[in-house]
């Protein structure tokens, strides 16, 4: 869209009448400005919603992992690789 608007603006510069030149350049500059605003709003919305979705997925994975850890047999925690500090770092970093 930006390329199309820039091309139309360049072609409008070839108009010999100054009044018509001003009118056409105003139209295409306004179209370009509206396109930039739409691009800004959609880009911001996309990044904002992607962040929310990522946070929700991470929260669900952590809840399921914590639920699985709580349901383990008490003897499972006696192993060195299943110590509470190790499991805490797994919850914080791996998820």
N, C-alpha and C positions, 0 to 999 in steps of 0.2 A: 504494500500500500504506500509506503514512504517513497519508493522509487517512482510509482505512478504519479504521486502528487508532485514530486520534484520535476518530473518530466513535463507535466502540465504547466507548472510554474515557468519553466524555461521556455516552453512554446508561447506562453502568454507574453513573454518579454519581446517577442517579435512583432507585436501589434503596434502599428505606427501611431494610432490615436492615443494621446495621453490619458484621456478620461476612461476609455475602454481598457487601457493597460492597467490603470489603477483599480478598476472594478474587477477585472479578471484576477489580478494578483491578490486582491483582498479575499476573493472567494477561495482561491487555492491555499492561501496562507491560513485562513480560518479552517479549511478542511484538514490541513496538516496539524494545526493546533488541536483540533478535536481528536484526530487520530492519536496524537501524543498523549492526550488525557486518558483516552480509552486504554491505551497501552499501559500507562502508569497504574490505573485502577485495577486492570486485570492482572498485571504482574504482581502488585502488592497483595491482592486477594489470593492469588495462587500460592505465593510463598507463606502467607499467614495461615491458610488452611492446611498446607502441607506440614507446617510446624505443629499444628494442633493434632493432626492425624498421627504424626510421629510420636508425639507425647502420649497419646492414648494407646498406641501399640506397645510402647515401652512399658507403660503402667500395667497393661494386661499381661505381658510376658513376665514382669517381676512378680505380680500377684500369683500367677500360676506356678512360678518357680518356688516362691516362698511357701505356697500351699503344699507343694510336693515335698519340700524340705521338712515341713512340720509333721507330715504324715509318715516320715521315715521311722524305722525301728530305733530305739535308743542306743542299741549296740552299734549302729551305723556311724554314730558320731565319735566312737572311740578311735577310729582310724585317723592317722595324722593328716591325711589329705582331706578329711571331712571335719576338720576342727572349725569351731565357730568363726574364728578370724578369717580363715580361708573362704568359708562359705559367704561371709559378709563381703569380702572383696569380689567374689564371683557375682553376687547380687548387684554390687555397685558398678563394676567395670564391664563384665561380659554382656549383660543385657543392654 
